Amino acid sequence: TIARSPEAKALGIKMGQPLFQIRDLVRRHGVIVKSSNYSLYGDISRRVMTLIAEEVANSAIYSIDEIFIDLDNTPIDHDRWARDLNAKILRETGIPVGIGISTTKTLTKLANRLAKKSPKAKGVVVLDDQKWIDLALERTEAGDIWGIGRKFALKLATIGVTTARQLRDMPDTTARKMMTVGGLKTVRELRGIRCIDLDDSPLLRETVCVSRSFGKEINDREMLKEALITFAGRACSKLRRLNLVACRCQLFILSNRFKKDRPQFSRGCELTMTPATNDTRIVSNLVGQNINRIWRNDLAVKKAGILMLDLCRPEDAPRDLFSAHSQLDTPLMKAIDQLEVRFGKESVTIGRVPKANDPDWFMTTINRSPCYTTRWQDIPTIW
């Protein structure tokens, strides 16, 4: 479970809970279950973000479902403006959203959390009055504040800091000692002091990861090799879209953590690429050569992936005297990328890479919604 409606939460369904544990609950209450549909999510996200960005001069996308916007020097009624925007997004995309407004990013995240949780808010909360900020902080647990999390919350509880208001009022020296500079920034942001820029994400991606949980556990070496080569192709495609290359990559496999009666394992190996590359052929070849470093005949693999590390621009890639200069802009890779844009993902593959209807290790998606907005044959028909 990666997303739940309020009704599902009320039934006691937990975040991350596997479906097999709640099948009786699902059947008894008629819970609607949908598999992940990343193409649909990405397209709907793009539409929502575009609508929001059209309304403001400055914005920064934080994740697939979050965006920060700058309303400084905008002489408007913030509550009315937010409610109009909320209604516009619902009307044009069908997606209900929560909008939080305040003086810092951390307080804005708190306002957004309240907008989503409180039925009275109707999707919008503006925290610009100190009286209401104090009340919101008093009623919010410290661990629910953006940037704190469970581990810091446990540490804070040892000194009696359990609410967000107590967190805000703790001494700077204590905050820094217990939670480093990042924690101190969070504390100051709760006081209304801006410490985090609108767009504080790194200029370049630091990693690219492609991983999947398998529909069925893998106990065959060649099948695992196929899966990892497929993931390598997707990772390299992402790197080329970002105009980046990787100096290292990491292969990893994991057991099924929900089957406690079986041995649990987490295995991996790291590969160095000299020179740095985003060429699918090179990375796929490395995967094939090193599969035995993570494989063992008695393993049942539930999840696997590839993590591309030490990313940089091609012109900034480290070189040495003994390695040939890599041809990053190869006609073959460019042609494959162009064909995928025209005919769809993995319409052309390198070597023996399976199609989605070939092996049985692909992620189970029997409950997936149609790709209503990204595939012609899935567009709803109105009679």
RODO-2510 file (C-alpha; in nm, 4 decimals, decimal comma):
residues 383
     n   res          X          Y          Z
     1     t     0,0000     0,0000     0,0000
     2     i     0,1576     0,3286    -0,1095
     3     a    -0,1480     0,5558    -0,1042
     4     r    -0,4749     0,5385     0,0871
     5     s    -0,7993     0,7326     0,0801
     6     p    -0,9394     0,8638     0,4104
     7     e    -1,1911     0,5766     0,4034
     8     a    -0,9115     0,3183     0,3712
     9     k    -0,7225     0,4793     0,6591
    10     a    -1,0374     0,4641     0,8727
    11     l    -1,0487     0,0880     0,8150
    12     g    -0,7019     0,0595     0,9679
    13     i    -0,5081    -0,0083     0,6462
    14     k    -0,1476     0,0943     0,7100
    15     m     0,1001     0,2590     0,4768
    16     g     0,3240    -0,0018     0,3152
    17     q     0,1030    -0,2939     0,4205
    18     p     0,1097    -0,5791     0,1651
    19     l    -0,2201    -0,6729     0,0016
    20     f    -0,2088    -1,0388     0,1082
    21     q    -0,2320    -0,9303     0,4738
    22     i    -0,5599    -0,7423     0,4235
    23     r    -0,7406    -0,9480     0,1586
    24     d    -1,0236    -1,0395     0,3991
    25     l    -1,0632    -0,6728     0,4964
    26     v    -1,0684    -0,5687     0,1302
    27     r    -1,3294    -0,8302     0,0447
    28     r    -1,5466    -0,7587     0,3488
    29     h    -1,5660    -0,3831     0,2948
    30     g    -1,5490    -0,3713    -0,0851
    31     v    -1,2210    -0,1778    -0,0883
    32     i    -1,1138    -0,0754    -0,4392
    33     v    -0,7515    -0,1731    -0,5056
    34     k    -0,5460    -0,0226    -0,7889
    35     s    -0,1961    -0,1183    -0,9034
    36     s     0,0692     0,1460    -0,9710
    37     n     0,0355     0,3314    -1,3007
    38     y     0,3406     0,5560    -1,3268
    39     s     0,2624     0,6841    -1,6779
    40     l    -0,0770     0,8092    -1,5644
    41     y     0,0651     0,9570    -1,2412
    42     g     0,3363     1,1416    -1,4326
    43     d     0,0962     1,2900    -1,6852
    44     i    -0,1584     1,4022    -1,4249
    45     s     0,1261     1,5502    -1,2181
    46     r     0,2491     1,7469    -1,5214
    47     r    -0,1011     1,8869    -1,5810
    48     v    -0,1467     1,9931    -1,2176
    49     m     0,2014     2,1477    -1,1959
    50     t     0,1454     2,3394    -1,5212
    51     l    -0,1812     2,4869    -1,3934
    52     i    -0,0123     2,6027    -1,0736
    53     a     0,2975     2,7427    -1,2471
    54     e     0,0755     2,9497    -1,4780
    55     e    -0,0601     3,1367    -1,1754
    56     v     0,2718     3,2509    -1,0249
    57     a     0,6056     3,3960    -1,1309
    58     n     0,8208     3,1624    -0,9178
    59     s     0,7721     2,7938    -0,8450
    60     a     0,9794     2,4840    -0,7675
    61     i     0,8561     2,1259    -0,8124
    62     y     0,9541     1,9248    -0,5045
    63     s     0,8185     1,5811    -0,5994
    64     i     0,5590     1,4190    -0,8253
    65     d     0,2791     1,5527    -0,6032
    66     e     0,4303     1,8610    -0,4374
    67     i     0,5260     2,2065    -0,5593
    68     f     0,6387     2,5164    -0,3698
    69     i     0,5419     2,8605    -0,5005
    70     d     0,6548     3,2113    -0,4053
    71     l     0,3770     3,4568    -0,3177
    72     d     0,6064     3,7335    -0,1908
    73     n     0,5188     4,0800    -0,3170
    74     t     0,1847     3,9488    -0,4427
    75     p    -0,0910     4,1760    -0,3059
    76     i    -0,3750     3,9238    -0,2982
    77     d    -0,6147     3,7693    -0,0512
    78     h    -0,4212     3,4471    -0,0005
    79     d    -0,7178     3,2433     0,1219
    80     r    -0,9461     3,3465    -0,1665
    81     w    -0,6680     3,3004    -0,4239
    82     a    -0,5863     2,9512    -0,2919
    83     r    -0,9508     2,8435    -0,2955
    84     d    -0,9927     2,9669    -0,6530
    85     l    -0,6798     2,7739    -0,7566
    86     n    -0,8004     2,4645    -0,5724
    87     a    -1,1326     2,4793    -0,7583
    88     k    -0,9576     2,5352    -1,0932
    89     i    -0,7335     2,2287    -1,0491
    90     l    -1,0313     2,0123    -0,9515
    91     r    -1,2347     2,1396    -1,2464
    92     e    -0,9621     2,0922    -1,5101
    93     t    -0,7954     1,7714    -1,3864
    94     g    -1,0408     1,6091    -1,1448
    95     i    -0,7678     1,5948    -0,8786
    96     p    -0,8435     1,7271    -0,5268
    97     v    -0,5396     1,9006    -0,3769
    98     g    -0,4382     2,0563    -0,0477
    99     i    -0,2899     2,4066    -0,0403
   100     g    -0,0963     2,5404     0,2582
   101     i     0,0357     2,8956     0,2834
   102     s     0,2744     3,0419     0,5424
   103     t     0,5975     3,2368     0,5831
   104     t     0,8555     2,9549     0,5541
   105     k     0,8720     2,6222     0,3704
   106     t     0,8498     2,4212     0,6929
   107     l     0,5444     2,6127     0,8175
   108     t     0,3955     2,5827     0,4679
   109     k     0,4351     2,2037     0,4843
   110     l     0,2546     2,2096     0,8200
   111     a    -0,0252     2,4226     0,6735
   112     n    -0,0548     2,1813     0,3804
   113     r    -0,0755     1,8845     0,6183
   114     l    -0,3612     2,0520     0,8053
   115     a    -0,5342     2,1394     0,4771
   116     k    -0,5417     1,7713     0,3827
   117     k    -0,6363     1,6371     0,7270
   118     s    -0,8994     1,8853     0,8442
   119     p    -1,2470     1,8571     0,6843
   120     k    -1,3208     2,2127     0,8027
   121     a    -1,0305     2,3505     0,5998
   122     k    -1,1813     2,2289     0,2692
   123     g    -0,8358     2,1912     0,1174
   124     v    -0,6833     2,5285     0,2142
   125     v    -0,5043     2,6506     0,5289
   126     v    -0,3266     2,9865     0,5615
   127     l    -0,0942     3,0151     0,8637
   128     d    -0,0061     3,3852     0,8776
   129     d    -0,1311     3,4732     1,2265
   130     q     0,0981     3,3864     1,5188
   131     k    -0,1966     3,2818     1,7331
   132     w    -0,3005     3,0153     1,4807
   133     i     0,0600     2,9110     1,4190
   134     d     0,1080     2,8518     1,7941
   135     l    -0,2125     2,6459     1,8087
   136     a    -0,1138     2,4382     1,5053
   137     l     0,2316     2,3691     1,6515
   138     e     0,0837     2,2763     1,9890
   139     r    -0,1440     2,0181     1,8263
   140     t     0,1220     1,8660     1,5999
   141     e     0,3677     1,5999     1,7107
   142     a     0,7341     1,6855     1,6645
   143     g     0,7855     1,3768     1,4479
   144     d     0,5227     1,5001     1,2000
   145     i     0,7230     1,8115     1,1161
   146     w     0,8982     1,8102     0,7777
   147     g     1,2645     1,7186     0,8252
   148     i     1,2292     1,5566     1,1692
   149     g     1,1088     1,2000     1,1192
   150     r     1,0923     0,9027     1,3545
   151     k     1,4577     0,8798     1,4649
   152     f     1,4910     1,2452     1,5598
   153     a     1,1469     1,2316     1,7263
   154     l     1,2665     0,9493     1,9518
   155     k     1,5784     1,1484     2,0464
   156     l     1,3735     1,4609     2,1154
   157     a     1,1330     1,2662     2,3355
   158     t     1,4206     1,1786     2,5705
   159     i     1,4457     1,5485     2,6646
   160     g     1,0686     1,5998     2,6793
   161     v     1,0217     1,7564     2,3364
   162     t     0,7132     1,5890     2,1895
   163     t     0,5175     1,8708     2,0231
   164     a     0,6127     2,0983     1,7356
   165     r     0,5753     2,3999     1,9646
   166     q     0,8295     2,2566     2,2084
   167     l     1,0536     2,1860     1,9095
   168     r     1,0306     2,5479     1,7960
   169     d     1,1112     2,6803     2,1433
   170     m     1,4137     2,4591     2,2150
   171     p     1,7562     2,6308     2,2350
   172     d     1,9572     2,6545     1,9128
   173     t     2,2580     2,4823     2,0666
   174     t     2,0477     2,1824     2,1717
   175     a     1,8792     2,1610     1,8308
   176     r     2,2123     2,1617     1,6487
   177     k     2,3694     1,9115     1,8858
   178     m     2,0816     1,6641     1,8544
   179     m     1,9874     1,7140     1,4876
   180     t     2,2867     1,8831     1,3186
   181     v     2,2547     2,1961     1,1037
   182     g     1,9535     2,0609     0,9153
   183     g     1,7574     2,0246     1,2378
   184     l     1,8541     2,3745     1,3474
   185     k     1,7209     2,5112     1,0172
   186     t     1,3916     2,3327     1,0800
   187     v     1,3633     2,4852     1,4287
   188     r     1,4312     2,8343     1,2951
   189     e     1,1842     2,7878     1,0130
   190     l     0,9167     2,7043     1,2727
   191     r     0,9939     3,0462     1,4230
   192     g     0,9243     3,2127     1,0896
   193     i     1,2902     3,2618     0,9939
   194     r     1,3561     3,1538     0,6348
   195     c     1,6470     2,9126     0,6133
   196     i     1,5477     2,6994     0,3130
   197     d     1,5337     2,8511    -0,0349
   198     l     1,2339     2,8066    -0,2616
   199     d     1,4321     2,5635    -0,4787
   200     d     1,7018     2,4037    -0,2647
   201     s     1,7399     2,0878    -0,4745
   202     p     2,0863     2,0114    -0,6165
   203     l     2,1587     2,1515    -0,9627
   204     l     2,2418     1,7991    -1,0788
   205     r     2,0814     1,4684    -0,9863
   206     e     2,3097     1,2791    -0,7508
   207     t     2,1742     0,9309    -0,8228
   208     v     1,9406     0,7474    -1,0584
   209     c     1,7773     0,4302    -0,9317
   210     v     1,5603     0,1737    -1,1107
   211     s     1,4228    -0,1063    -0,8929
   212     r     1,1145    -0,3249    -0,8787
   213     s     0,9449    -0,5781    -0,6560
   214     f     0,8772    -0,8899    -0,8633
   215     g     0,5370    -1,0453    -0,9213
   216     k     0,6939    -1,3811    -0,8340
   217     e     1,0130    -1,4516    -0,6429
   218     i     1,3113    -1,5227    -0,8683
   219     n     1,5168    -1,8362    -0,8038
   220     d     1,6810    -1,8519    -1,1452
   221     r     2,0098    -1,6771    -1,2232
   222     e     1,9324    -1,6045    -1,5897
   223     m     1,5947    -1,4565    -1,5015
   224     l     1,7580    -1,2218    -1,2498
   225     k     2,0150    -1,1266    -1,5121
   226     e     1,7351    -1,0401    -1,7576
   227     a     1,5652    -0,8234    -1,4973
   228     l     1,8813    -0,6331    -1,4061
   229     i     1,9729    -0,5759    -1,7713
   230     t     1,6234    -0,4366    -1,8258
   231     f     1,6713    -0,2028    -1,5282
   232     a     2,0140    -0,1014    -1,6611
   233     g     1,8540     0,0001    -1,9907
   234     r     1,5959     0,2145    -1,8151
   235     a     1,8595     0,3756    -1,5925
   236     c     2,0821     0,4614    -1,8892
   237     s     1,7843     0,6056    -2,0746
   238     k     1,7157     0,8323    -1,7766
   239     l     2,0796     0,9418    -1,7686
   240     r     2,0721     1,0348    -2,1378
   241     r     1,7540     1,2385    -2,0904
   242     l     1,9267     1,4280    -1,8090
   243     n     2,2484     1,4616    -2,0140
   244     l     2,4466     1,2909    -1,7372
   245     v     2,6933     1,0049    -1,7127
   246     a     2,7696     0,7704    -1,4213
   247     c     3,1113     0,6761    -1,2863
   248     r     2,9822     0,3905    -1,0685
   249     c     2,6777     0,1707    -1,0345
   250     q     2,5480    -0,0649    -0,7685
   251     l     2,3493    -0,3852    -0,8199
   252     f     2,1343    -0,5086    -0,5317
   253     i     1,8870    -0,7856    -0,4499
   254     l     1,6552    -0,8306    -0,1507
   255     s     1,4492    -1,1113     0,0015
   256     n     1,0769    -1,0991     0,0763
   257     r     1,0683    -0,9272     0,4153
   258     f     0,7104    -1,0383     0,4766
   259     k     0,8023    -1,4082     0,4744
   260     k     0,9589    -1,4338     0,8162
   261     d     0,9961    -1,8107     0,7933
   262     r     1,2568    -1,7748     0,5172
   263     p     1,6174    -1,6527     0,5395
   264     q     1,6369    -1,2750     0,4995
   265     f     1,9153    -1,1256     0,2902
   266     s     2,0349    -0,8097     0,1237
   267     r     2,3175    -0,8518    -0,1265
   268     g     2,4886    -0,6108    -0,3602
   269     c     2,8024    -0,5226    -0,5486
   270     e     2,9527    -0,2034    -0,6845
   271     l     3,0914    -0,1593    -1,0358
   272     t     3,3234     0,1123    -1,1626
   273     m     3,2837     0,2506    -1,5129
   274     t     3,5962     0,4006    -1,6648
   275     p     3,5340     0,6202    -1,8490
   276     a     3,1995     0,7353    -1,7149
   277     t     2,9101     0,6387    -1,9390
   278     n     2,5363     0,6342    -2,0088
   279     d     2,5632     0,3741    -2,2859
   280     t     2,3159     0,0889    -2,2337
   281     r     2,5471    -0,1598    -2,4067
   282     i     2,8373    -0,0943    -2,1714
   283     v     2,6304    -0,1064    -1,8516
   284     s     2,4368    -0,4164    -1,9644
   285     n     2,7639    -0,5921    -2,0378
   286     l     2,8928    -0,5065    -1,6896
   287     v     2,5751    -0,6428    -1,5328
   288     g     2,6129    -0,9723    -1,7193
   289     q     2,9800    -1,0060    -1,6208
   290     n     2,9128    -0,9432    -1,2504
   291     i     2,5826    -1,1194    -1,1853
   292     n     2,7613    -1,4023    -1,0021
   293     r     2,8857    -1,1560    -0,7407
   294     i     2,5341    -1,1208    -0,5991
   295     w     2,3746    -1,4518    -0,7046
   296     r     2,3510    -1,7676    -0,4963
   297     n     2,1570    -2,0803    -0,5921
   298     d     1,9593    -2,0995    -0,2662
   299     l     1,8192    -1,7452    -0,2908
   300     a     1,4594    -1,6413    -0,3615
   301     v     1,4807    -1,2790    -0,4786
   302     k     1,1763    -1,0556    -0,4286
   303     k     1,3252    -0,7180    -0,5231
   304     a     1,6238    -0,6061    -0,7295
   305     g     1,7599    -0,2885    -0,8775
   306     i     2,0452    -0,0806    -1,0122
   307     l     2,1669     0,2461    -0,8639
   308     m     2,3737     0,4819    -1,0811
   309     l     2,6240     0,6824    -0,8750
   310     d     2,8743     0,9688    -0,9076
   311     l     2,6736     1,1434    -1,1774
   312     c     2,8169     1,4351    -1,3705
   313     r     2,7997     1,6176    -1,7009
   314     p     2,9855     1,4399    -1,9829
   315     e     3,2331     1,7257    -2,0109
   316     d     3,3080     1,7021    -1,6364
   317     a     3,3631     1,3260    -1,6298
   318     p     3,7007     1,2180    -1,4901
   319     r     3,9464     1,0758    -1,7422
   320     d     4,2799     0,8994    -1,7176
   321     l     4,5678     0,8411    -1,9568
   322     f     4,4958     0,4724    -2,0067
   323     s     4,1229     0,4690    -2,0866
   324     a     3,9794     0,5403    -2,4245
   325     h     3,7522     0,8415    -2,4447
   326     s     3,3938     0,7215    -2,4495
   327     q     3,1647     0,8236    -2,7317
   328     l     2,8677     0,9477    -2,5322
   329     d     2,6697     1,0865    -2,8242
   330     t     2,6621     0,7640    -3,0228
   331     p     2,4213     0,7413    -3,3194
   332     l     2,2855     0,4077    -3,1930
   333     m     2,1859     0,5370    -2,8488
   334     k     2,0378     0,8489    -3,0054
   335     a     1,8370     0,6373    -3,2509
   336     i     1,7055     0,4124    -2,9717
   337     d     1,5952     0,7154    -2,7699
   338     q     1,4163     0,8640    -3,0706
   339     l     1,2387     0,5353    -3,1434
   340     e     1,1231     0,5088    -2,7819
   341     v     0,9781     0,8596    -2,7986
   342     r     0,7888     0,7657    -3,1137
   343     f     0,6847     0,4060    -3,0439
   344     g     0,6949     0,3750    -2,6657
   345     k     0,9293     0,2627    -2,3893
   346     e     1,1471    -0,0404    -2,4696
   347     s     1,0171    -0,0639    -2,8268
   348     v     1,3858    -0,1280    -2,9083
   349     t     1,6045    -0,3198    -2,6649
   350     i     1,9655    -0,4288    -2,6336
   351     g     2,0283    -0,8043    -2,6705
   352     r     1,8050    -1,0567    -2,4955
   353     v     1,5820    -0,8201    -2,3003
   354     p     1,2289    -0,9540    -2,2423
   355     k     0,9005    -0,7866    -2,3187
   356     a     0,6445    -0,7244    -2,0449
   357     n     0,4315    -1,0205    -2,1553
   358     d     0,7297    -1,2594    -2,1707
   359     p     0,8671    -1,3417    -1,8235
   360     d     0,6612    -1,3738    -1,5083
   361     w     0,8921    -1,1604    -1,2935
   362     f     0,7398    -0,8269    -1,3947
   363     m     0,5622    -0,6388    -1,1168
   364     t     0,2020    -0,7527    -1,0758
   365     t    -0,0351    -0,4895    -1,2198
   366     i    -0,3615    -0,6796    -1,2558
   367     n    -0,5537    -0,3955    -1,0864
   368     r    -0,3933    -0,1121    -1,2817
   369     s    -0,6159     0,1657    -1,4132
   370     p    -0,6146     0,2317    -1,7879
   371     c    -0,3692     0,4986    -1,9096
   372     y    -0,6568     0,7381    -1,9752
   373     t    -0,4404     1,0336    -2,0772
   374     t    -0,1312     0,8730    -2,2306
   375     r    -0,2534     0,5884    -2,4518
   376     w    -0,4963     0,6268    -2,7424
   377     q    -0,6736     0,2944    -2,6886
   378     d    -0,7373     0,3773    -2,3204
   379     i    -0,9124     0,7110    -2,3800
   380     p    -1,2664     0,6831    -2,2330
   381     t    -1,5471     0,6597    -2,4871
   382     i    -1,8586     0,8705    -2,4255
   383     w    -2,1750     0,7463    -2,5923
***
